[in-house]
């Protein structure tokens, strides 16, 4: 598969185009391309404004608004603005991207966490499904779960609050 990469940071756009003549490896290439796009979107400081995929013509476009173009050098990234925490000191674990939030690893299984549970950083608190890919959502602070804010199977937005944690 021939792939041409164009990067136009002034418009916050990355486009991939190819000749579509990949033969038997084309399905594997498409799957890898989808994984790469999902990872690119996941590592950006903001979600892309638009993602376009085309299968046989092999065209992929990921586009950000000018103000939300991804930062390519992590050392050049500004510190993210601290999210305002409630006066009571509760911390919120937020969705790292848009998708469907699930409380349990599979239907009928017990949830990862419940109100009253203690969590530690890195502990799974749910799963986020994005384009049929499952990504764990992990606690980023140690503490006690005081509220589950997102319903099981709910569509969530980027940085939407999922659970409230009372820091330890």
N, CA and C atoms as a LAMMPS dump frame, in Angstrom:
ITEM: TIMESTEP
0
ITEM: NUMBER OF ATOMS
504
ITEM: BOX BOUNDS ff ff ff
-5.0000000000000000e+02 5.0000000000000000e+02
-5.0000000000000000e+02 5.0000000000000000e+02
-5.0000000000000000e+02 5.0000000000000000e+02
ITEM: ATOMS id mol type element x y z
1 1 1 N 0.846 -1.176 0
2 1 2 C 0 0 0
3 1 3 C 0.886 1.231 0
4 2 1 N 0.64 2.124 -0.904
5 2 2 C 1.374 3.377 -0.967
6 2 3 C 0.629 4.407 -0.145
7 3 1 N 1.317 5.07 0.748
8 3 2 C 0.674 6.059 1.605
9 3 3 C 1.45 7.358 1.544
10 4 1 N 0.726 8.439 1.347
11 4 2 C 1.318 9.77 1.351
12 4 3 C 0.808 10.473 2.598
13 5 1 N 1.682 11.079 3.367
14 5 2 C 1.283 11.771 4.588
15 5 3 C 1.433 13.264 4.377
16 6 1 N 0.365 13.991 4.649
17 6 2 C 0.39 15.444 4.54
18 6 3 C 0.069 16.005 5.909
19 7 1 N 0.864 16.946 6.374
20 7 2 C 0.596 17.574 7.664
21 7 3 C 0.599 19.078 7.461
22 8 1 N -0.525 19.699 7.753
23 8 2 C -0.666 21.139 7.596
24 8 3 C -1.043 21.716 8.949
25 9 1 N -0.059 21.952 9.841
26 9 2 C -0.392 22.394 11.176
27 9 3 C -1.152 23.706 11.229
28 10 1 N -1.007 24.536 10.215
29 10 2 C -1.724 25.813 10.26
30 10 3 C -3.236 25.602 10.241
31 11 1 N -3.675 24.485 9.67
32 11 2 C -5.102 24.195 9.653
33 11 3 C -5.454 23.022 10.556
34 12 1 N -4.471 22.466 11.284
35 12 2 C -4.755 21.36 12.182
36 12 3 C -5.291 20.149 11.462
37 13 1 N -4.642 19.715 10.403
38 13 2 C -5.176 18.642 9.584
39 13 3 C -4.082 17.652 9.222
40 14 1 N -4.421 16.364 9.255
41 14 2 C -3.527 15.308 8.797
42 14 3 C -4.321 14.481 7.803
43 15 1 N -3.788 14.252 6.61
44 15 2 C -4.502 13.477 5.598
45 15 3 C -3.608 12.348 5.117
46 16 1 N -4.178 11.167 4.964
47 16 2 C -3.458 10.025 4.423
48 16 3 C -4.206 9.571 3.179
49 17 1 N -3.494 9.389 2.079
50 17 2 C -4.146 8.908 0.866
51 17 3 C -3.296 7.788 0.282
52 18 1 N -3.914 6.853 -0.414
53 18 2 C -3.16 5.744 -0.993
54 18 3 C -3.804 5.289 -2.276
55 19 1 N -3.138 4.342 -2.96
56 19 2 C -3.657 3.885 -4.242
57 19 3 C -4.658 2.74 -4.097
58 20 1 N -4.836 2.19 -2.885
59 20 2 C -5.846 1.156 -2.657
60 20 3 C -5.507 -0.196 -3.232
61 21 1 N -4.278 -0.407 -3.712
62 21 2 C -3.923 -1.695 -4.327
63 21 3 C -3.046 -2.51 -3.382
64 22 1 N -3.551 -2.755 -2.187
65 22 2 C -2.752 -3.432 -1.173
66 22 3 C -2.808 -4.938 -1.229
67 23 1 N -3.659 -5.522 -2.055
68 23 2 C -3.758 -6.963 -2.137
69 23 3 C -4.29 -7.565 -0.849
70 24 1 N -3.857 -8.803 -0.487
71 24 2 C -4.409 -9.484 0.688
72 24 3 C -4.082 -8.789 2.013
73 25 1 N -3.058 -7.967 2.024
74 25 2 C -2.699 -7.285 3.27
75 25 3 C -3.532 -6.035 3.513
76 26 1 N -4.41 -5.686 2.58
77 26 2 C -5.157 -4.432 2.7
78 26 3 C -6.056 -4.416 3.922
79 27 1 N -6.701 -5.543 4.276
80 27 2 C -7.571 -5.58 5.444
81 27 3 C -6.746 -5.365 6.709
82 28 1 N -5.579 -6.001 6.803
83 28 2 C -4.702 -5.805 7.958
84 28 3 C -4.213 -4.366 8.009
85 29 1 N -3.877 -3.798 6.842
86 29 2 C -3.441 -2.407 6.79
87 29 3 C -4.554 -1.476 7.26
88 30 1 N -5.801 -1.76 6.858
89 30 2 C -6.928 -0.93 7.259
90 30 3 C -7.125 -1.017 8.765
91 31 1 N -7.04 -2.209 9.335
92 31 2 C -7.188 -2.372 10.786
93 31 3 C -6.089 -1.606 11.517
94 32 1 N -4.864 -1.687 11.042
95 32 2 C -3.751 -0.968 11.661
96 32 3 C -3.952 0.536 11.518
97 33 1 N -4.445 0.968 10.391
98 33 2 C -4.719 2.385 10.166
99 33 3 C -5.78 2.891 11.143
100 34 1 N -6.84 2.111 11.35
101 34 2 C -7.883 2.491 12.302
102 34 3 C -7.32 2.577 13.716
103 35 1 N -6.469 1.621 14.099
104 35 2 C -5.837 1.672 15.419
105 35 3 C -4.963 2.914 15.551
106 36 1 N -4.236 3.244 14.494
107 36 2 C -3.373 4.428 14.521
108 36 3 C -4.186 5.705 14.668
109 37 1 N -5.311 5.782 13.975
110 37 2 C -6.166 6.961 14.065
111 37 3 C -6.738 7.087 15.474
112 38 1 N -7.202 5.972 16.032
113 38 2 C -7.744 6.012 17.391
114 38 3 C -6.674 6.449 18.387
115 39 1 N -5.447 5.965 18.231
116 39 2 C -4.358 6.359 19.125
117 39 3 C -4.011 7.829 18.936
118 40 1 N -3.992 8.29 17.699
119 40 2 C -3.723 9.699 17.433
120 40 3 C -4.774 10.581 18.106
121 41 1 N -6.034 10.209 17.969
122 41 2 C -7.115 10.976 18.593
123 41 3 C -7.008 10.921 20.113
124 42 1 N -6.623 9.767 20.648
125 42 2 C -6.507 9.585 22.095
126 42 3 C -5.368 10.412 22.683
127 43 1 N -4.273 10.603 21.938
128 43 2 C -3.124 11.321 22.472
129 43 3 C -3.217 12.824 22.278
130 44 1 N -4.188 13.277 21.526
131 44 2 C -4.365 14.71 21.314
132 44 3 C -4.934 15.354 22.577
133 45 1 N -4.616 16.623 22.772
134 45 2 C -5.15 17.329 23.932
135 45 3 C -6.643 17.608 23.781
136 46 1 N -7.151 17.594 22.567
137 46 2 C -8.577 17.792 22.301
138 46 3 C -9.013 16.792 21.243
139 47 1 N -10.301 16.454 21.226
140 47 2 C -10.758 15.501 20.21
141 47 3 C -10.744 16.134 18.825
142 48 1 N -10.57 15.312 17.806
143 48 2 C -10.61 15.863 16.452
144 48 3 C -12.004 16.387 16.131
145 49 1 N -12.039 17.389 15.244
146 49 2 C -13.319 17.941 14.803
147 49 3 C -13.98 16.982 13.82
148 50 1 N -13.158 16.297 13.034
149 50 2 C -13.692 15.425 11.992
150 50 3 C -12.722 14.292 11.724
151 51 1 N -13.249 13.077 11.552
152 51 2 C -12.462 11.923 11.118
153 51 3 C -13.198 11.325 9.929
154 52 1 N -12.492 11.104 8.841
155 52 2 C -13.088 10.519 7.632
156 52 3 C -12.251 9.318 7.229
157 53 1 N -12.872 8.188 6.999
158 53 2 C -12.202 6.97 6.531
159 53 3 C -12.832 6.543 5.215
160 54 1 N -12.024 5.997 4.339
161 54 2 C -12.535 5.417 3.097
162 54 3 C -11.77 4.13 2.896
163 55 1 N -12.445 3.037 2.603
164 55 2 C -11.793 1.732 2.61
165 55 3 C -11.005 1.419 1.339
166 56 1 N -11.641 1.21 0.224
167 56 2 C -10.918 0.745 -0.962
168 56 3 C -10.08 1.832 -1.609
169 57 1 N -10.511 3.073 -1.516
170 57 2 C -9.72 4.174 -2.037
171 57 3 C -8.616 4.588 -1.076
172 58 1 N -8.626 4.012 0.129
173 58 2 C -7.637 4.259 1.171
174 58 3 C -7.396 5.735 1.427
175 59 1 N -8.42 6.433 1.845
176 59 2 C -8.28 7.842 2.2
177 59 3 C -8.667 8.008 3.66
178 60 1 N -7.815 8.606 4.449
179 60 2 C -8.08 8.874 5.86
180 60 3 C -7.766 10.329 6.124
181 61 1 N -8.681 11.033 6.756
182 61 2 C -8.441 12.418 7.13
183 61 3 C -8.806 12.587 8.598
184 62 1 N -7.934 13.209 9.348
185 62 2 C -8.2 13.569 10.733
186 62 3 C -8.011 15.069 10.794
187 63 1 N -9.031 15.784 11.265
188 63 2 C -8.975 17.236 11.228
189 63 3 C -9.339 17.815 12.586
190 64 1 N -8.522 18.742 13.058
191 64 2 C -8.769 19.456 14.303
192 64 3 C -9.081 20.903 13.96
193 65 1 N -9.808 21.565 14.847
194 65 2 C -9.953 23.007 14.718
195 65 3 C -8.573 23.604 14.908
196 66 1 N -8.345 24.775 14.346
197 66 2 C -7.016 25.39 14.426
198 66 3 C -6.528 25.491 15.865
199 67 1 N -7.401 25.878 16.776
200 67 2 C -6.994 26.04 18.174
201 67 3 C -6.757 24.718 18.867
202 68 1 N -7.279 23.618 18.307
203 68 2 C -7.135 22.336 18.986
204 68 3 C -6.26 21.356 18.216
205 69 1 N -5.404 21.852 17.325
206 69 2 C -4.501 20.976 16.589
207 69 3 C -3.605 20.239 17.574
208 70 1 N -3.285 18.962 17.294
209 70 2 C -2.474 18.198 18.226
210 70 3 C -1.066 18.77 18.349
211 71 1 N -0.501 18.599 19.497
212 71 2 C 0.87 19.034 19.744
213 71 3 C 1.778 17.862 19.411
214 72 1 N 2.752 18.071 18.532
215 72 2 C 3.596 16.962 18.113
216 72 3 C 4.782 16.741 19.037
217 73 1 N 5.229 17.773 19.738
218 73 2 C 6.347 17.638 20.663
219 73 3 C 5.823 17.807 22.074
220 74 1 N 5.778 16.721 22.884
221 74 2 C 5.196 16.831 24.208
222 74 3 C 5.904 17.851 25.089
223 75 1 N 7.18 18.134 24.84
224 75 2 C 7.897 19.125 25.644
225 75 3 C 7.378 20.526 25.356
226 76 1 N 6.767 20.72 24.172
227 76 2 C 6.256 22.039 23.806
228 76 3 C 4.806 22.235 24.241
229 77 1 N 4.178 21.184 24.773
230 77 2 C 2.775 21.279 25.16
231 77 3 C 2.616 22.125 26.417
232 78 1 N 1.661 23.046 26.399
233 78 2 C 1.417 23.82 27.613
234 78 3 C 0.781 22.931 28.672
235 79 1 N 0.974 23.281 29.933
236 79 2 C 0.334 22.536 31.001
237 79 3 C -1.169 22.682 30.843
238 80 1 N -1.916 21.564 30.969
239 80 2 C -3.356 21.682 30.838
240 80 3 C -3.917 22.53 31.971
241 81 1 N -4.966 23.282 31.639
242 81 2 C -5.596 24.113 32.659
243 81 3 C -6.203 23.208 33.718
244 82 1 N -5.956 23.484 34.988
245 82 2 C -6.523 22.623 36.021
246 82 3 C -8.04 22.728 36.018
247 83 1 N -8.687 21.582 36.084
248 83 2 C -10.145 21.573 36.115
249 83 3 C -10.573 22.035 37.491
250 84 1 N -11.585 22.86 37.518
251 84 2 C -12.025 23.359 38.825
252 84 3 C -12.672 22.226 39.599
253 85 1 N -12.19 22.016 40.797
254 85 2 C -12.72 20.968 41.671
255 85 3 C -13.761 21.603 42.594
256 86 1 N -14.749 20.842 43.004
257 86 2 C -15.738 21.368 43.931
258 86 3 C -15.08 21.781 45.247
259 87 1 N -15.748 22.672 45.975
260 87 2 C -15.208 23.177 47.236
261 87 3 C -15.039 22.072 48.273
262 88 1 N -15.814 20.988 48.151
263 88 2 C -15.711 19.911 49.138
264 88 3 C -14.485 19.02 48.921
265 89 1 N -13.685 19.29 47.877
266 89 2 C -12.459 18.534 47.635
267 89 3 C -12.652 17.259 46.834
268 90 1 N -13.861 17.002 46.351
269 90 2 C -14.11 15.813 45.542
270 90 3 C -13.358 15.928 44.223
271 91 1 N -12.762 14.821 43.795
272 91 2 C -12.044 14.763 42.517
273 91 3 C -12.908 13.974 41.535
274 92 1 N -12.889 14.365 40.268
275 92 2 C -13.668 13.655 39.258
276 92 3 C -12.74 12.959 38.271
277 93 1 N -13.011 11.682 38.014
278 93 2 C -12.331 10.963 36.943
279 93 3 C -13.17 11.223 35.705
280 94 1 N -12.531 11.758 34.661
281 94 2 C -13.25 12.199 33.461
282 94 3 C -12.94 11.304 32.267
283 95 1 N -13.825 11.334 31.292
284 95 2 C -13.658 10.561 30.063
285 95 3 C -12.495 11.127 29.253
286 96 1 N -11.536 10.282 28.843
287 96 2 C -10.405 10.761 28.063
288 96 3 C -10.75 11.04 26.599
289 97 1 N -11.936 10.604 26.15
290 97 2 C -12.383 10.813 24.772
291 97 3 C -13.881 10.555 24.717
292 98 1 N -14.498 10.846 23.594
293 98 2 C -15.92 10.548 23.451
294 98 3 C -16.094 9.055 23.218
295 99 1 N -17.233 8.52 23.6
296 99 2 C -17.488 7.103 23.4
297 99 3 C -18.664 6.653 24.242
298 100 1 N -18.778 5.35 24.425
299 100 2 C -19.824 4.75 25.25
300 100 3 C -19.158 4.174 26.487
301 101 1 N -19.634 4.593 27.659
302 101 2 C -19.024 4.2 28.93
303 101 3 C -19.752 2.996 29.52
304 102 1 N -18.977 1.989 29.907
305 102 2 C -19.536 0.792 30.53
306 102 3 C -18.929 0.608 31.912
307 103 1 N -19.763 0.224 32.873
308 103 2 C -19.318 0.026 34.253
309 103 3 C -18.621 -1.304 34.466
310 104 1 N -18.905 -2.299 33.636
311 104 2 C -18.397 -3.664 33.832
312 104 3 C -17.647 -4.128 32.586
313 105 1 N -16.786 -5.142 32.753
314 105 2 C -16.013 -5.62 31.604
315 105 3 C -16.858 -6.331 30.548
316 106 1 N -18.03 -6.838 30.941
317 106 2 C -18.935 -7.501 29.99
318 106 3 C -20.334 -7.501 30.59
319 107 1 N -21.353 -7.676 29.754
320 107 2 C -22.722 -7.683 30.282
321 107 3 C -22.905 -8.764 31.344
322 108 1 N -23.552 -8.396 32.444
323 108 2 C -23.818 -9.343 33.521
324 108 3 C -22.701 -9.463 34.547
325 109 1 N -21.533 -8.913 34.252
326 109 2 C -20.398 -8.979 35.187
327 109 3 C -20.551 -7.87 36.226
328 110 1 N -19.949 -8.055 37.405
329 110 2 C -20.017 -6.976 38.397
330 110 3 C -19.257 -5.746 37.902
331 111 1 N -19.676 -4.553 38.342
332 111 2 C -18.998 -3.328 37.898
333 111 3 C -17.573 -3.255 38.439
334 112 1 N -16.739 -2.486 37.753
335 112 2 C -15.361 -2.299 38.2
336 112 3 C -15.318 -1.652 39.579
337 113 1 N -16.154 -0.631 39.8
338 113 2 C -16.21 0.056 41.089
339 113 3 C -17.655 0.378 41.445
340 114 1 N -17.896 0.542 42.749
341 114 2 C -19.204 0.941 43.245
342 114 3 C -18.994 2.02 44.301
343 115 1 N -20.059 2.735 44.631
344 115 2 C -19.974 3.755 45.67
345 115 3 C -19.484 3.093 46.961
346 116 1 N -18.486 3.733 47.578
347 116 2 C -17.895 3.217 48.811
348 116 3 C -16.597 2.463 48.593
349 117 1 N -16.325 2.019 47.34
350 117 2 C -15.073 1.311 47.04
351 117 3 C -13.885 2.254 47.128
352 118 1 N -12.734 1.702 47.471
353 118 2 C -11.487 2.457 47.467
354 118 3 C -10.777 2.18 46.156
355 119 1 N -10.246 3.236 45.523
356 119 2 C -9.518 3.087 44.265
357 119 3 C -8.099 3.616 44.439
358 120 1 N -7.222 3.128 43.575
359 120 2 C -5.84 3.6 43.527
360 120 3 C -5.543 4.042 42.101
361 121 1 N -4.542 4.913 41.912
362 121 2 C -4.207 5.335 40.547
363 121 3 C -3.884 4.134 39.66
364 122 1 N -4.453 4.146 38.458
365 122 2 C -4.232 3.06 37.503
366 122 3 C -5.253 1.948 37.582
367 123 1 N -6.105 1.97 38.588
368 123 2 C -7.127 0.937 38.736
369 123 3 C -8.261 1.194 37.739
370 124 1 N -8.692 0.175 36.986
371 124 2 C -9.804 0.368 36.047
372 124 3 C -11.088 0.73 36.792
373 125 1 N -11.783 1.745 36.284
374 125 2 C -13.077 2.135 36.86
375 125 3 C -14.198 1.937 35.843
376 126 1 N -13.853 1.606 34.614
377 126 2 C -14.841 1.384 33.566
378 126 3 C -14.158 1.149 32.236
379 127 1 N -14.971 0.998 31.206
380 127 2 C -14.47 0.786 29.84
381 127 3 C -15.141 1.802 28.938
382 128 1 N -14.368 2.347 28.014
383 128 2 C -14.899 3.287 27.04
384 128 3 C -14.793 2.635 25.664
385 129 1 N -15.93 2.495 24.988
386 129 2 C -15.957 1.923 23.642
387 129 3 C -15.966 3.056 22.625
388 130 1 N -14.972 3.022 21.734
389 130 2 C -14.856 4.013 20.679
390 130 3 C -14.609 3.258 19.38
391 131 1 N -15.499 3.385 18.431
392 131 2 C -15.358 2.723 17.127
393 131 3 C -15.069 1.235 17.284
394 132 1 N -15.825 0.558 18.154
395 132 2 C -15.718 -0.883 18.417
396 132 3 C -14.409 -1.283 19.102
397 133 1 N -13.647 -0.303 19.569
398 133 2 C -12.425 -0.588 20.324
399 133 3 C -12.691 -0.282 21.791
400 134 1 N -12.329 -1.205 22.672
401 134 2 C -12.546 -1.043 24.099
402 134 3 C -11.263 -0.532 24.756
403 135 1 N -11.383 0.566 25.509
404 135 2 C -10.238 1.14 26.21
405 135 3 C -10.584 1.27 27.686
406 136 1 N -9.702 0.798 28.569
407 136 2 C -9.999 0.949 29.992
408 136 3 C -9.9 2.412 30.411
409 137 1 N -10.758 2.8 31.338
410 137 2 C -10.68 4.114 31.962
411 137 3 C -10.17 3.845 33.372
412 138 1 N -9.089 4.532 33.748
413 138 2 C -8.441 4.248 35.025
414 138 3 C -8.55 5.429 35.976
415 139 1 N -8.566 5.103 37.268
416 139 2 C -8.546 6.135 38.299
417 139 3 C -7.21 6.863 38.211
418 140 1 N -7.242 8.168 38.428
419 140 2 C -6.005 8.944 38.387
420 140 3 C -5.641 9.486 39.765
421 141 1 N -6.339 8.988 40.792
422 141 2 C -6.104 9.437 42.169
423 141 3 C -6.539 8.321 43.109
424 142 1 N -5.931 8.274 44.275
425 142 2 C -6.343 7.31 45.296
426 142 3 C -7.445 7.932 46.136
427 143 1 N -8.426 7.12 46.502
428 143 2 C -9.501 7.629 47.335
429 143 3 C -10.693 6.7 47.366
430 144 1 N -11.816 7.233 47.85
431 144 2 C -13.054 6.466 47.988
432 144 3 C -14.08 6.997 46.993
433 145 1 N -14.715 6.084 46.251
434 145 2 C -15.746 6.461 45.274
435 145 3 C -16.969 6.954 46.038
436 146 1 N -17.388 8.199 45.765
437 146 2 C -18.555 8.753 46.451
438 146 3 C -19.774 8.866 45.543
439 147 1 N -19.551 8.821 44.227
440 147 2 C -20.687 8.908 43.312
441 147 3 C -20.305 8.395 41.928
442 148 1 N -21.212 7.643 41.316
443 148 2 C -21.068 7.22 39.923
444 148 3 C -21.911 8.208 39.117
445 149 1 N -21.277 8.958 38.226
446 149 2 C -21.963 10.048 37.528
447 149 3 C -22.475 9.676 36.145
448 150 1 N -21.844 8.72 35.477
449 150 2 C -22.266 8.321 34.125
450 150 3 C -22.981 6.981 34.201
451 151 1 N -24.114 6.892 33.545
452 151 2 C -24.89 5.653 33.526
453 151 3 C -24.182 4.587 32.689
454 152 1 N -24.443 3.344 33.015
455 152 2 C -23.871 2.237 32.25
456 152 3 C -24.435 2.264 30.831
457 153 1 N -23.555 2.216 29.84
458 153 2 C -23.971 2.239 28.446
459 153 3 C -24.277 3.629 27.916
460 154 1 N -23.934 4.652 28.695
461 154 2 C -24.227 6.028 28.277
462 154 3 C -23.174 6.556 27.319
463 155 1 N -23.619 7.362 26.369
464 155 2 C -22.689 8.08 25.494
465 155 3 C -22.102 9.219 26.312
466 156 1 N -20.771 9.335 26.313
467 156 2 C -20.11 10.391 27.086
468 156 3 C -19.265 11.251 26.17
469 157 1 N -19.06 12.478 26.59
470 157 2 C -18.267 13.449 25.852
471 157 3 C -16.847 13.495 26.403
472 158 1 N -15.951 14.086 25.649
473 158 2 C -14.576 14.306 26.078
474 158 3 C -14.589 15.133 27.368
475 159 1 N -13.88 14.652 28.381
476 159 2 C -13.746 15.289 29.694
477 159 3 C -15.04 15.329 30.514
478 160 1 N -16.037 14.52 30.139
479 160 2 C -17.243 14.414 30.957
480 160 3 C -16.899 13.665 32.231
481 161 1 N -17.452 14.099 33.349
482 161 2 C -17.194 13.466 34.642
483 161 3 C -17.88 12.103 34.693
484 162 1 N -17.094 11.071 35.069
485 162 2 C -17.618 9.703 35.123
486 162 3 C -17.898 9.255 36.55
487 163 1 N -16.934 9.479 37.444
488 163 2 C -17.127 9.143 38.862
489 163 3 C -16.532 10.254 39.719
490 164 1 N -17.051 10.36 40.942
491 164 2 C -16.513 11.315 41.912
492 164 3 C -15.761 10.519 42.976
493 165 1 N -14.562 10.987 43.314
494 165 2 C -13.708 10.305 44.276
495 165 3 C -13.329 11.283 45.378
496 166 1 N -13.451 10.84 46.616
497 166 2 C -12.971 11.612 47.759
498 166 3 C -11.511 11.213 47.946
499 167 1 N -10.564 12.138 47.717
500 167 2 C -9.146 11.773 47.789
501 167 3 C -8.766 11.204 49.153
502 168 1 N -7.839 10.245 49.129
503 168 2 C -7.37 9.601 50.366
504 168 3 C -6.425 10.524 51.104
